[in-house]
Structures are given as C-alpha cells and as structure tokens.
Amino acid sequence: MKTEYIDSKLLRKMFIFAAKSLEKNKKTVDALNVFPVPDGDTGTNMSLTMQSAVKQIKNLDSDDIAQIASAASKGSLMGARGNSGVILSQLFRGFAKGLNDVKKIDTKAIAKAFKSASDTAYKAVMKPTEGTILTVARECAEKASELSEHETDIKVFLETVIDYGETVLNKTPDMLEVLKQAGVVDAGGKGLIFILKGAYLGLVSEDDSVIEDLDHAEEPANLSDAHEQEDIKFGYCTEFIINTTNGNADEFRNQISGYGDSILVVGGDDIIKVHIHTNEPGEVINKAMALGELIDIKIDNMRYQHKNRILEEETVTENEEENIKEYSFIAVAMGDGIKNVFKDLNIDYVIAGGQTMNPSTEDILNAINEVKGRNVIILPNNSNIILAATQAKELSDKNVEVIPAKTIPQGISAMLAFDEELDINENVDNMTKAISSVKTGQITFAVRDTVINDVEINKDDIIGLNDGDIVTVGNNIKDVAIDLVKELVDEDNYLITIIYGEDISEGEANELAEEIENEAEDCDVEVVYGGQPLYYYIISVE
C-alpha cells in the first residue's frame, strides 16, 4: 500500500523504532572504531543520545508533529554524549527546524528536514571532515531532495535514500585514509544508517501496539562526583522540564531564586529545564505549573541520601560553600588516583568519565551549576568530550571557558599554567598554550585485528600511542612502554611522569621507571598512581 503522509502517531513510532535499532546494533558500531583501542564508544554514545531523545518524545502529551520533532531535538541536546552524540543532536535540531509548522509529512517535507539537519550539523563542527557521519547525512539529504521532485510514496522514497546512504557509507574508506587502512567504514555514518533503517521499520511495521520502553538498554553511569556536604542547607534536589509556549527561562529563574541554590534554568524551543536544591519543592513546582505542563519530575532527599553514603573528603562548611569565588574548575577524569591529582590542583568538581564513558551535555551542565566561581574553566581531557563541553558552555548562563585538553597530562599541564592573579582571558590563553608543551603516551591493548599506518596489529597485542597515534606494538607491557618513551623523549625534555592504572602494581610501575631512567638519563622520572581502567600507563613527557 502506498504511503504518502506521516502523521504524528507514525512519527513517534518511527523515532522509537530508530532508537531500538541503534540500541540493538550499538556494539557493531562500537567495533568500527578506527583505532583498535578499548574505548570505541561511538555506537554507545549515539544510542544513549537517541534514548534521551525518545524519552522526551514519550513524555510529550501532544499530537503536533513539530512538537514531537522538537522534543527529540531537546532530549538529544541534553543527553548528547561524545562527539558522535553531539553531532546527532545537531542533526535532530536541524530536522526539527525543517518540520516547523508541518501538519502532515510528505516526501518534500522529509527532504527539507534532511537538508536542514545536514546544514545544522555542518555548522556545528568547526572543521567538518568528509568521510564521516556528516558526509552520509549530507548525501542522504541531497538524494532525498532529488527524489522528492517525483516520488510521493514515502516507503519507496526512504528505501531509496537508505540504499543510497549505505552506498555512500561504503565509500567512506576512499575519503579517509585511516578508514581504508583500518578496513572499516565510518562508525558515526553506520550509526546513522541504523537510525534510518529503524525509522523505516517503524514506518512499514503493522504492529501499532504500545512499544515497550528501552528498559533493557544500557543505562549511563552516574557521572557526578560532586563535593558532598554534611550540613545540607537545602535538602531536596528538584529537577523537571516545563513544556511551555509562553515561559521565559530568565524570568522563571528570578521567580525561584529565593527558594534555594544550585539553580540551573535553561530554556529554548518551548522548553525550560530546571534544577534546584530547595526545601520547598512543592512551591517551585506550583510556580512552574503556571507556565505549562511538567515532565521528567525528579525529587531526591539529599539529606537521606547523604546519611547512607560514605564521605570521601573533608566537609566544606556552609559559609565556605556559599562564598562566590573568582574561578572554579571542572575536570573529566577516571581513576581514583587521577581524580586526587586534579583535586590537589584545586579542581572543584571532577566528573567521572573519559575513555568509554563520556559525560553528557547535561552532566557537564550540572557540574557548571554546582561550582561557585564567577568564571568556570572546564578541562575535558579527552577529544571526544570537547564538543559536549562546548555545547554545555553555550547552554549555560555562566561565564564558561573550555580548555581543549585532549589527555590527562594536558589537563594537568593546563592547571599548572593557571595564575589567579591574571584575568580570565590571559589564563585561558596561557592554559591553552600549556597543553601543547606536554607530550602524552598511552599503553593499552588491541581489541581487534587491524592494520594502522601499514603496521599489522593483532587482537590483544599491547600497543603504545604517541598523542593518539599508534607507534609501538608488542606482547609485553614493559617493553612496549620503553619503546614508546624512546619515541616520545628528545634532547629538550627534562621530566617523565608515569601514571599507572588499575591493572598495574606499584612494584611494576617502579620497575618500569628504573629502566626508563637508564634509557633517558637526562630526565627525572616520577611515578604516580592513577587507577585508570583500560590504559596500563599514561606517560607524560615535558
């Protein structure tokens, strides 16, 4: 049967099927990581972002097509994880713009929305790279525009667009040499194809019953590592979203400012997201209900939670907590030792995350809200978190700066360059320059067979990375680490810091340090416990 229009009910169904398709196939996407390191998480990040979009849709009590698309945009924006998740959220944002004021979706409307999605995503990336999800999205949009001139059957239309998208995806290795050498297609592009295929299945499926929730899906870890207080002034952590057409985020923030602290009010596209610590959650909710429908209401008794948790650090007094500082710092890190290093460097808030576990835009926004500085400086310490941090910066009403640190040593170097006597612009400049003064080596293991830079790598091989590039391969952790240091160190270097992970003993780390001292006689060698997973060693060379 020919299908010429998609109504609101069918659009909801297609979004849910799309999320289920990606969730089912996320490990396939994860496995397409170019480098065979154990942190390929493109599929997981896209799936978690997609689930956040669908959650917003399921909580929306509306049959308006534009509002459903907008809900997907808002959900994906707040739930975006990693670069792939941020790009996906921008695709949904553009898709929603393209469906604004649309009552029934035909092939021309889909083509317009696809074009808007592609344009929005390209604009969000500073230096777009062809051979990625962006290319697949753009080519699909162009094919959709061409088809919409004569094809009115949406089933045939989408089948053709998806087939063409797969053809483009299979050509991505010809566009990016790293994909060709690794023998894989682009992971983000593959994830997008799974989304489109899922949406198509939602279109053609005759099962119109209520689709089960994605309760079986992998839930993101609790990434917050906020400072806890024994004396909690405002006891209820209250969060909700207001669906409103006449609300103003700034005005509502002013209305509830006297009811508590840690207030985050972010608005846009007929939605206001609210977070507040208060003793009167009912009063706050009553004020919110005057603006519109409330969804995703969550109220936690922090005093009760606190009594059942073990304090990890000395309590900060209430007066000290309330004092506004000139600067606050947020870092993303994994491993107890690394977290302690950052706390020793005066980091106010450590978000647990990094390899394989990228915090969402909302996680970073919550961290921004928790700290008390007039200026907030974020150290992502991972290239896959920088976009989400930048997106959180844009959503926050605080003065936020993101230092583009891609590794733990870069983040540490940036903090050492900070000078509280300087203004924010001078500090950002100095901290950004400092990250280029340190070289980062990492020792981990290969998760699959591949070829990188003409080097054959087998699953479970030990591999050494120099600022992200695989430069050494072997079967022994210590031998690969020594070879890596030889690649990293030159005559200008004076300090080598070995940060050992959870799978390495202190004795093994010290033994490695001794051998490195013999190899690099002009350098001091320090050993630091990091406790990081997956990476046996992180090596800093200055």
C-alpha positions as a Python dict, from the first residue, in 0.01 Angstrom:
ca = {
    (1, 'M'): (0, 0, 0),
    (2, 'K'): (128, 343, -94),
    (3, 'T'): (211, 579, 196),
    (4, 'E'): (205, 948, 110),
    (5, 'Y'): (199, 1105, 456),
    (6, 'I'): (341, 1052, 803),
    (7, 'D'): (119, 1171, 1088),
    (8, 'S'): (222, 1240, 1448),
    (9, 'K'): (146, 886, 1570),
    (10, 'L'): (359, 733, 1297),
    (11, 'L'): (640, 981, 1356),
    (12, 'R'): (655, 882, 1725),
    (13, 'K'): (665, 516, 1625),
    (14, 'M'): (947, 579, 1375),
    (15, 'F'): (1158, 756, 1636),
    (16, 'I'): (1113, 470, 1883),
    (17, 'F'): (1197, 206, 1624),
    (18, 'A'): (1502, 410, 1525),
    (19, 'A'): (1624, 411, 1886),
    (20, 'K'): (1562, 37, 1920),
    (21, 'S'): (1754, -31, 1600),
    (22, 'L'): (2056, 165, 1717),
    (23, 'E'): (2045, 13, 2066),
    (24, 'K'): (2037, -335, 1914),
    (25, 'N'): (2334, -262, 1687),
    (26, 'K'): (2543, -28, 1902),
    (27, 'K'): (2818, -286, 1958),
    (28, 'T'): (2854, -326, 1582),
    (29, 'V'): (2907, 49, 1559),
    (30, 'D'): (3143, 50, 1857),
    (31, 'A'): (3357, -214, 1683),
    (32, 'L'): (3417, 22, 1389),
    (33, 'N'): (3647, 243, 1589),
    (34, 'V'): (3943, 323, 1361),
    (35, 'F'): (4199, 253, 1630),
    (36, 'P'): (4176, -90, 1796),
    (37, 'V'): (4190, 61, 2145),
    (38, 'P'): (3932, -42, 2407),
    (39, 'D'): (3741, 286, 2401),
    (40, 'G'): (3542, 261, 2079),
    (41, 'D'): (3212, 401, 2202),
    (42, 'T'): (3052, 576, 1904),
    (43, 'G'): (2756, 337, 1899),
    (44, 'T'): (2705, 355, 2275),
    (45, 'N'): (2722, 735, 2276),
    (46, 'M'): (2479, 766, 1985),
    (47, 'S'): (2242, 514, 2142),
    (48, 'L'): (2236, 695, 2479),
    (49, 'T'): (2177, 1023, 2297),
    (50, 'M'): (1896, 863, 2097),
    (51, 'Q'): (1737, 719, 2411),
    (52, 'S'): (1732, 1065, 2566),
    (53, 'A'): (1551, 1194, 2257),
    (54, 'V'): (1291, 916, 2270),
    (55, 'K'): (1237, 967, 2643),
    (56, 'Q'): (1137, 1327, 2573),
    (57, 'I'): (902, 1213, 2297),
    (58, 'K'): (734, 953, 2518),
    (59, 'N'): (678, 1213, 2789),
    (60, 'L'): (524, 1459, 2545),
    (61, 'D'): (145, 1477, 2553),
    (62, 'S'): (93, 1628, 2211),
    (63, 'D'): (-5, 1519, 1862),
    (64, 'D'): (172, 1810, 1698),
    (65, 'I'): (442, 1697, 1455),
    (66, 'A'): (662, 1999, 1513),
    (67, 'Q'): (647, 1947, 1891),
    (68, 'I'): (741, 1579, 1857),
    (69, 'A'): (1044, 1668, 1643),
    (70, 'S'): (1130, 1947, 1886),
    (71, 'A'): (1112, 1702, 2179),
    (72, 'A'): (1360, 1476, 2000),
    (73, 'S'): (1586, 1776, 1949),
    (74, 'K'): (1567, 1884, 2313),
    (75, 'G'): (1616, 1534, 2450),
    (76, 'S'): (1916, 1464, 2230),
    (77, 'L'): (2067, 1803, 2311),
    (78, 'M'): (2067, 1740, 2686),
    (79, 'G'): (2161, 1374, 2655),
    (80, 'A'): (2435, 1415, 2393),
    (81, 'R'): (2748, 1211, 2473),
    (82, 'G'): (3075, 1225, 2285),
    (83, 'N'): (3137, 1392, 1952),
    (84, 'S'): (2907, 1150, 1773),
    (85, 'G'): (2623, 1221, 2017),
    (86, 'V'): (2666, 1597, 1984),
    (87, 'I'): (2660, 1574, 1604),
    (88, 'L'): (2349, 1353, 1624),
    (89, 'S'): (2182, 1610, 1849),
    (90, 'Q'): (2257, 1878, 1590),
    (91, 'L'): (2107, 1661, 1316),
    (92, 'F'): (1788, 1632, 1523),
    (93, 'R'): (1795, 2004, 1590),
    (94, 'G'): (1804, 2080, 1218),
    (95, 'F'): (1544, 1810, 1147),
    (96, 'A'): (1307, 1977, 1393),
    (97, 'K'): (1363, 2316, 1230),
    (98, 'G'): (1277, 2166, 894),
    (99, 'L'): (946, 2030, 1027),
    (100, 'N'): (837, 2352, 1193),
    (101, 'D'): (467, 2421, 1119),
    (102, 'V'): (432, 2093, 923),
    (103, 'K'): (99, 1916, 984),
    (104, 'K'): (148, 1611, 763),
    (105, 'I'): (487, 1492, 646),
    (106, 'D'): (528, 1409, 279),
    (107, 'T'): (844, 1336, 81),
    (108, 'K'): (909, 1705, 17),
    (109, 'A'): (886, 1779, 391),
    (110, 'I'): (1127, 1494, 469),
    (111, 'A'): (1371, 1623, 209),
    (112, 'K'): (1352, 1973, 356),
    (113, 'A'): (1405, 1839, 709),
    (114, 'F'): (1701, 1623, 599),
    (115, 'K'): (1860, 1925, 431),
    (116, 'S'): (1809, 2137, 743),
    (117, 'A'): (1954, 1857, 958),
    (118, 'S'): (2268, 1831, 746),
    (119, 'D'): (2320, 2208, 728),
    (120, 'T'): (2282, 2246, 1106),
    (121, 'A'): (2526, 1965, 1182),
    (122, 'Y'): (2789, 2100, 943),
    (123, 'K'): (2767, 2445, 1102),
    (124, 'A'): (2814, 2295, 1449),
    (125, 'V'): (3151, 2140, 1360),
    (126, 'M'): (3442, 2381, 1333),
    (127, 'K'): (3633, 2177, 1076),
    (128, 'P'): (3395, 1930, 906),
    (129, 'T'): (3568, 1619, 774),
    (130, 'E'): (3436, 1432, 473),
    (131, 'G'): (3406, 1056, 503),
    (132, 'T'): (3218, 1083, 832),
    (133, 'I'): (2858, 1089, 955),
    (134, 'L'): (2837, 1441, 814),
    (135, 'T'): (2901, 1313, 462),
    (136, 'V'): (2642, 1037, 495),
    (137, 'A'): (2384, 1288, 627),
    (138, 'R'): (2456, 1541, 351),
    (139, 'E'): (2447, 1285, 69),
    (140, 'C'): (2121, 1138, 201),
    (141, 'A'): (1973, 1488, 214),
    (142, 'E'): (2080, 1559, -145),
    (143, 'K'): (1935, 1229, -269),
    (144, 'A'): (1613, 1299, -77),
    (145, 'S'): (1583, 1641, -240),
    (146, 'E'): (1629, 1488, -585),
    (147, 'L'): (1375, 1209, -522),
    (148, 'S'): (1112, 1438, -370),
    (149, 'E'): (1063, 1606, -707),
    (150, 'H'): (889, 1297, -846),
    (151, 'E'): (847, 1032, -573),
    (152, 'T'): (544, 1061, -343),
    (153, 'D'): (544, 714, -186),
    (154, 'I'): (734, 757, 141),
    (155, 'K'): (820, 387, 163),
    (156, 'V'): (986, 385, -179),
    (157, 'F'): (1140, 725, -103),
    (158, 'L'): (1304, 613, 223),
    (159, 'E'): (1413, 277, 79),
    (160, 'T'): (1596, 460, -198),
    (161, 'V'): (1754, 717, 37),
    (162, 'I'): (1874, 447, 278),
    (163, 'D'): (2017, 234, -4),
    (164, 'Y'): (2200, 538, -136),
    (165, 'G'): (2320, 623, 215),
    (166, 'E'): (2469, 275, 251),
    (167, 'T'): (2647, 320, -82),
    (168, 'V'): (2795, 648, 45),
    (169, 'L'): (2889, 483, 376),
    (170, 'N'): (3075, 209, 191),
    (171, 'K'): (3275, 477, 10),
    (172, 'T'): (3391, 650, 330),
    (173, 'P'): (3717, 447, 336),
    (174, 'D'): (3800, 607, -1),
    (175, 'M'): (3753, 951, 156),
    (176, 'L'): (3958, 891, 473),
    (177, 'E'): (4286, 704, 458),
    (178, 'V'): (4263, 597, 823),
    (179, 'L'): (3936, 418, 748),
    (180, 'K'): (4087, 243, 448),
    (181, 'Q'): (4390, 122, 641),
    (182, 'A'): (4177, 0, 929),
    (183, 'G'): (3941, -172, 687),
    (184, 'V'): (3626, -15, 833),
    (185, 'V'): (3356, 231, 733),
    (186, 'D'): (3284, 540, 941),
    (187, 'A'): (3126, 445, 1274),
    (188, 'G'): (2904, 755, 1304),
    (189, 'G'): (2778, 708, 949),
    (190, 'K'): (2697, 346, 1025),
    (191, 'G'): (2506, 455, 1333),
    (192, 'L'): (2305, 700, 1125),
    (193, 'I'): (2214, 424, 878),
    (194, 'F'): (2090, 206, 1165),
    (195, 'I'): (1874, 500, 1279),
    (196, 'L'): (1727, 546, 931),
    (197, 'K'): (1667, 172, 893),
    (198, 'G'): (1493, 161, 1228),
    (199, 'A'): (1273, 455, 1132),
    (200, 'Y'): (1181, 276, 810),
    (201, 'L'): (1086, -38, 1004),
    (202, 'G'): (863, 179, 1222),
    (203, 'L'): (700, 310, 905),
    (204, 'V'): (625, -31, 750),
    (205, 'S'): (559, -232, 1067),
    (206, 'E'): (194, -330, 1122),
    (207, 'D'): (245, -353, 1496),
    (208, 'D'): (70, -42, 1631),
    (209, 'S'): (60, -161, 1991),
    (210, 'V'): (238, 32, 2261),
    (211, 'I'): (610, -20, 2203),
    (212, 'E'): (796, -132, 2512),
    (213, 'D'): (1039, 103, 2678),
    (214, 'L'): (1411, 61, 2629),
    (215, 'D'): (1441, -57, 2988),
    (216, 'H'): (1682, -329, 2883),
    (217, 'A'): (1917, -74, 2737),
    (218, 'E'): (2247, 8, 2897),
    (219, 'E'): (2197, 290, 3143),
    (220, 'P'): (2460, 561, 3162),
    (221, 'A'): (2663, 556, 3479),
    (222, 'N'): (2614, 820, 3742),
    (223, 'L'): (2891, 1055, 3638),
    (224, 'S'): (2862, 1310, 3913),
    (225, 'D'): (3143, 1335, 4165),
    (226, 'A'): (3027, 1648, 4337),
    (227, 'H'): (3156, 1775, 4668),
    (228, 'E'): (2931, 1645, 4943),
    (229, 'Q'): (2834, 1842, 5248),
    (230, 'E'): (2743, 1716, 5591),
    (231, 'D'): (2539, 2031, 5655),
    (232, 'I'): (2293, 2046, 5365),
    (233, 'K'): (2109, 2377, 5370),
    (234, 'F'): (1855, 2285, 5101),
    (235, 'G'): (1752, 1922, 5126),
    (236, 'Y'): (1564, 1837, 4808),
    (237, 'C'): (1733, 1813, 4469),
    (238, 'T'): (1444, 1900, 4239),
    (239, 'E'): (1452, 1860, 3861),
    (240, 'F'): (1184, 1885, 3594),
    (241, 'I'): (1113, 2009, 3244),
    (242, 'I'): (841, 2262, 3157),
    (243, 'N'): (673, 2236, 2818),
    (244, 'T'): (565, 2593, 2760),
    (245, 'T'): (492, 2835, 2480),
    (246, 'N'): (484, 3147, 2694),
    (247, 'G'): (758, 3090, 2950),
    (248, 'N'): (1082, 3280, 2984),
    (249, 'A'): (1378, 3100, 3139),
    (250, 'D'): (1534, 3416, 3283),
    (251, 'E'): (1207, 3531, 3440),
    (252, 'F'): (1140, 3187, 3591),
    (253, 'R'): (1496, 3171, 3729),
    (254, 'N'): (1429, 3502, 3905),
    (255, 'Q'): (1098, 3371, 4041),
    (256, 'I'): (1256, 3071, 4211),
    (257, 'S'): (1589, 3227, 4309),
    (258, 'G'): (1474, 3275, 4669),
    (259, 'Y'): (1373, 2911, 4713),
    (260, 'G'): (1718, 2751, 4712),
    (261, 'D'): (2058, 2728, 4549),
    (262, 'S'): (2238, 2530, 4276),
    (263, 'I'): (1982, 2671, 4036),
    (264, 'L'): (2002, 2577, 3669),
    (265, 'V'): (1733, 2708, 3435),
    (266, 'V'): (1795, 2651, 3065),
    (267, 'G'): (1535, 2749, 2806),
    (268, 'G'): (1478, 2730, 2433),
    (269, 'D'): (1235, 2591, 2172),
    (270, 'D'): (931, 2590, 2404),
    (271, 'I'): (1108, 2405, 2683),
    (272, 'I'): (1257, 2509, 3017),
    (273, 'K'): (1481, 2264, 3203),
    (274, 'V'): (1502, 2331, 3577),
    (275, 'H'): (1736, 2209, 3851),
    (276, 'I'): (1727, 2350, 4206),
    (277, 'H'): (1825, 2247, 4558),
    (278, 'T'): (1535, 2360, 4778),
    (279, 'N'): (1344, 2292, 5097),
    (280, 'E'): (1015, 2373, 4924),
    (281, 'P'): (991, 2161, 4607),
    (282, 'G'): (612, 2193, 4608),
    (283, 'E'): (626, 2572, 4588),
    (284, 'V'): (874, 2558, 4300),
    (285, 'I'): (660, 2305, 4113),
    (286, 'N'): (344, 2514, 4166),
    (287, 'K'): (515, 2814, 4008),
    (288, 'A'): (633, 2600, 3720),
    (289, 'M'): (284, 2460, 3656),
    (290, 'A'): (163, 2812, 3592),
    (291, 'L'): (383, 2813, 3280),
    (292, 'G'): (290, 2479, 3129),
    (293, 'E'): (297, 2102, 3151),
    (294, 'L'): (568, 1940, 3365),
    (295, 'I'): (754, 1624, 3265),
    (296, 'D'): (1054, 1426, 3399),
    (297, 'I'): (987, 1541, 3756),
    (298, 'K'): (1254, 1410, 3994),
    (299, 'I'): (1285, 1500, 4365),
    (300, 'D'): (1564, 1348, 4575),
    (301, 'N'): (1604, 1389, 4952),
    (302, 'M'): (1974, 1474, 4967),
    (303, 'R'): (1990, 1457, 5347),
    (304, 'Y'): (1861, 1100, 5343),
    (305, 'Q'): (2097, 1005, 5061),
    (306, 'H'): (2385, 1164, 5243),
    (307, 'K'): (2332, 958, 5557),
    (308, 'N'): (2368, 642, 5350),
    (309, 'R'): (2685, 738, 5169),
    (310, 'I'): (3047, 741, 5286),
    (311, 'L'): (3210, 1083, 5277),
    (312, 'E'): (3527, 1079, 5064),
    (313, 'E'): (3660, 1419, 5158),
    (314, 'E'): (3652, 1668, 5437),
    (315, 'T'): (3324, 1855, 5479),
    (316, 'V'): (3312, 2207, 5346),
    (317, 'T'): (3136, 2444, 5582),
    (318, 'E'): (2814, 2608, 5472),
    (319, 'N'): (2962, 2956, 5476),
    (320, 'E'): (3258, 2850, 5265),
    (321, 'E'): (3024, 2679, 5019),
    (322, 'E'): (2814, 2988, 4977),
    (323, 'N'): (3112, 3215, 4910),
    (324, 'I'): (3141, 3307, 4545),
    (325, 'K'): (3490, 3256, 4406),
    (326, 'E'): (3654, 3423, 4110),
    (327, 'Y'): (3740, 3090, 3945),
    (328, 'S'): (3604, 2737, 3955),
    (329, 'F'): (3746, 2438, 3771),
    (330, 'I'): (3581, 2126, 3633),
    (331, 'A'): (3776, 1827, 3503),
    (332, 'V'): (3670, 1497, 3348),
    (333, 'A'): (3874, 1201, 3471),
    (334, 'M'): (3863, 832, 3558),
    (335, 'G'): (4067, 658, 3826),
    (336, 'D'): (4086, 747, 4194),
    (337, 'G'): (4450, 848, 4170),
    (338, 'I'): (4396, 1082, 3877),
    (339, 'K'): (4095, 1238, 4050),
    (340, 'N'): (4311, 1305, 4355),
    (341, 'V'): (4580, 1465, 4140),
    (342, 'F'): (4325, 1706, 3997),
    (343, 'K'): (4179, 1780, 4340),
    (344, 'D'): (4530, 1859, 4462),
    (345, 'L'): (4550, 2107, 4174),
    (346, 'N'): (4237, 2283, 4308),
    (347, 'I'): (3984, 2130, 4074),
    (348, 'D'): (3642, 2198, 4230),
    (349, 'Y'): (3440, 1928, 4056),
    (350, 'V'): (3556, 1605, 3894),
    (351, 'I'): (3312, 1443, 3652),
    (352, 'A'): (3380, 1070, 3641),
    (353, 'G'): (3435, 988, 3278),
    (354, 'G'): (3678, 963, 2993),
    (355, 'Q'): (3753, 657, 2782),
    (356, 'T'): (3438, 450, 2714),
    (357, 'M'): (3227, 669, 2945),
    (358, 'N'): (3170, 1015, 2804),
    (359, 'P'): (2960, 1251, 3018),
    (360, 'S'): (2655, 1403, 2854),
    (361, 'T'): (2594, 1769, 2791),
    (362, 'E'): (2355, 1762, 3088),
    (363, 'D'): (2617, 1605, 3317),
    (364, 'I'): (2854, 1889, 3235),
    (365, 'L'): (2579, 2149, 3276),
    (366, 'N'): (2502, 2011, 3622),
    (367, 'A'): (2870, 2040, 3714),
    (368, 'I'): (2877, 2401, 3593),
    (369, 'N'): (2577, 2472, 3809),
    (370, 'E'): (2731, 2314, 4119),
    (371, 'V'): (3051, 2520, 4128),
    (372, 'K'): (3055, 2872, 4271),
    (373, 'G'): (3305, 3059, 4056),
    (374, 'R'): (3222, 3370, 3855),
    (375, 'N'): (3439, 3215, 3585),
    (376, 'V'): (3420, 2842, 3521),
    (377, 'I'): (3702, 2662, 3338),
    (378, 'I'): (3640, 2311, 3202),
    (379, 'L'): (3912, 2057, 3121),
    (380, 'P'): (3755, 1775, 2913),
    (381, 'N'): (4084, 1578, 2898),
    (382, 'N'): (3950, 1374, 2608),
    (383, 'S'): (3899, 1471, 2245),
    (384, 'N'): (3559, 1300, 2246),
    (385, 'I'): (3427, 1523, 2526),
    (386, 'I'): (3526, 1868, 2396),
    (387, 'L'): (3213, 1912, 2181),
    (388, 'A'): (2978, 1821, 2467),
    (389, 'A'): (3164, 2061, 2697),
    (390, 'T'): (3136, 2336, 2436),
    (391, 'Q'): (2764, 2265, 2397),
    (392, 'A'): (2718, 2288, 2775),
    (393, 'K'): (2905, 2620, 2772),
    (394, 'E'): (2661, 2756, 2515),
    (395, 'L'): (2361, 2643, 2720),
    (396, 'S'): (2486, 2788, 3049),
    (397, 'D'): (2426, 3144, 3161),
    (398, 'K'): (2760, 3146, 3347),
    (399, 'N'): (3090, 3266, 3206),
    (400, 'V'): (3236, 2932, 3097),
    (401, 'E'): (3559, 2858, 2912),
    (402, 'V'): (3660, 2520, 2769),
    (403, 'I'): (4032, 2443, 2750),
    (404, 'P'): (4072, 2191, 2463),
    (405, 'A'): (4277, 1942, 2666),
    (406, 'K'): (4261, 1601, 2499),
    (407, 'T'): (4458, 1399, 2755),
    (408, 'I'): (4510, 1381, 3130),
    (409, 'P'): (4868, 1517, 3107),
    (410, 'Q'): (4742, 1810, 2901),
    (411, 'G'): (4479, 1885, 3165),
    (412, 'I'): (4739, 1873, 3442),
    (413, 'S'): (4973, 2098, 3240),
    (414, 'A'): (4691, 2347, 3184),
    (415, 'M'): (4615, 2366, 3556),
    (416, 'L'): (4982, 2423, 3638),
    (417, 'A'): (4978, 2720, 3399),
    (418, 'F'): (4687, 2888, 3579),
    (419, 'D'): (4765, 3210, 3768),
    (420, 'E'): (4488, 3356, 3982),
    (421, 'E'): (4647, 3700, 3957),
    (422, 'L'): (4571, 3712, 3583),
    (423, 'D'): (4234, 3782, 3423),
    (424, 'I'): (4024, 3512, 3257),
    (425, 'N'): (4141, 3586, 2902),
    (426, 'E'): (4510, 3571, 2994),
    (427, 'N'): (4459, 3248, 3185),
    (428, 'V'): (4269, 3081, 2902),
    (429, 'D'): (4544, 3183, 2661),
    (430, 'N'): (4820, 3054, 2889),
    (431, 'M'): (4640, 2730, 2972),
    (432, 'T'): (4567, 2661, 2606),
    (433, 'K'): (4932, 2720, 2516),
    (434, 'A'): (5043, 2493, 2801),
    (435, 'I'): (4865, 2187, 2662),
    (436, 'S'): (5094, 2196, 2359),
    (437, 'S'): (5405, 2181, 2579),
    (438, 'V'): (5342, 1828, 2703),
    (439, 'K'): (5356, 1501, 2509),
    (440, 'T'): (5124, 1215, 2604),
    (441, 'G'): (5195, 845, 2571),
    (442, 'Q'): (4943, 570, 2647),
    (443, 'I'): (4983, 195, 2680),
    (444, 'T'): (4676, -23, 2624),
    (445, 'F'): (4571, -335, 2432),
    (446, 'A'): (4419, -401, 2089),
    (447, 'V'): (4058, -512, 2083),
    (448, 'R'): (4067, -645, 1727),
    (449, 'D'): (4292, -728, 1432),
    (450, 'T'): (4369, -434, 1206),
    (451, 'V'): (4635, -250, 1007),
    (452, 'I'): (4731, 106, 1103),
    (453, 'N'): (4996, 303, 914),
    (454, 'D'): (5099, -23, 742),
    (455, 'V'): (5159, -187, 1083),
    (456, 'E'): (4977, -517, 1136),
    (457, 'I'): (4811, -536, 1478),
    (458, 'N'): (4651, -847, 1626),
    (459, 'K'): (4381, -867, 1891),
    (460, 'D'): (4524, -846, 2247),
    (461, 'D'): (4856, -700, 2128),
    (462, 'I'): (4999, -435, 2358),
    (463, 'I'): (5004, -101, 2177),
    (464, 'G'): (5170, 232, 2255),
    (465, 'L'): (5017, 561, 2144),
    (466, 'N'): (5200, 891, 2097),
    (467, 'D'): (4941, 1168, 2123),
    (468, 'G'): (4681, 933, 1977),
    (469, 'D'): (4892, 770, 1705),
    (470, 'I'): (4991, 405, 1741),
    (471, 'V'): (5371, 394, 1724),
    (472, 'T'): (5470, 73, 1903),
    (473, 'V'): (5324, -278, 1913),
    (474, 'G'): (5434, -584, 2109),
    (475, 'N'): (5341, -859, 2353),
    (476, 'N'): (5495, -722, 2674),
    (477, 'I'): (5363, -416, 2856),
    (478, 'K'): (5700, -303, 2992),
    (479, 'D'): (5884, -350, 2660),
    (480, 'V'): (5619, -154, 2468),
    (481, 'A'): (5627, 122, 2730),
    (482, 'I'): (6005, 156, 2700),
    (483, 'D'): (5983, 166, 2319),
    (484, 'L'): (5714, 432, 2348),
    (485, 'V'): (5926, 650, 2577),
    (486, 'K'): (6209, 630, 2323),
    (487, 'E'): (5966, 769, 2065),
    (488, 'L'): (5847, 1046, 2298),
    (489, 'V'): (6170, 1176, 2453),
    (490, 'D'): (6413, 1410, 2279),
    (491, 'E'): (6708, 1619, 2398),
    (492, 'D'): (6484, 1907, 2510),
    (493, 'N'): (6281, 1701, 2757),
    (494, 'Y'): (6353, 1701, 3130),
    (495, 'L'): (6063, 1524, 3307),
    (496, 'I'): (5882, 1195, 3253),
    (497, 'T'): (5576, 1114, 3465),
    (498, 'I'): (5442, 759, 3468),
    (499, 'I'): (5075, 733, 3570),
    (500, 'Y'): (4995, 366, 3628),
    (501, 'G'): (4648, 217, 3601),
    (502, 'E'): (4433, -22, 3800),
    (503, 'D'): (4583, -333, 3636),
    (504, 'I'): (4944, -240, 3722),
    (505, 'S'): (5107, -283, 4064),
    (506, 'E'): (5322, -18, 4225),
    (507, 'G'): (5617, -253, 4202),
    (508, 'E'): (5572, -298, 3827),
    (509, 'A'): (5548, 78, 3780),
    (510, 'N'): (5866, 139, 3980),
    (511, 'E'): (6048, -131, 3784),
    (512, 'L'): (5949, 42, 3460),
    (513, 'A'): (6063, 377, 3600),
    (514, 'E'): (6407, 236, 3678),
    (515, 'E'): (6455, 109, 3323),
    (516, 'I'): (6332, 439, 3178),
    (517, 'E'): (6581, 628, 3396),
    (518, 'N'): (6857, 422, 3240),
    (519, 'E'): (6728, 497, 2890),
    (520, 'A'): (6661, 869, 2946),
    (521, 'E'): (6946, 972, 3172),
    (522, 'D'): (6884, 1347, 3135),
    (523, 'C'): (6524, 1323, 3253),
    (524, 'D'): (6376, 1298, 3601),
    (525, 'V'): (6122, 1016, 3626),
    (526, 'E'): (5820, 1031, 3857),
    (527, 'V'): (5569, 756, 3934),
    (528, 'V'): (5207, 845, 4017),
    (529, 'Y'): (4915, 614, 4094),
    (530, 'G'): (4629, 688, 3854),
    (531, 'G'): (4399, 389, 3891),
    (532, 'Q'): (4261, 442, 3542),
    (533, 'P'): (4091, 147, 3367),
    (534, 'L'): (4188, 11, 3023),
    (535, 'Y'): (4514, 203, 2996),
    (536, 'Y'): (4805, 34, 3174),
    (537, 'Y'): (5012, 352, 3167),
    (538, 'I'): (4963, 716, 3080),
    (539, 'I'): (5305, 873, 3027),
    (540, 'S'): (5364, 1248, 3035),
    (541, 'V'): (5681, 1391, 2881),
    (542, 'E'): (5780, 1755, 2930),
}
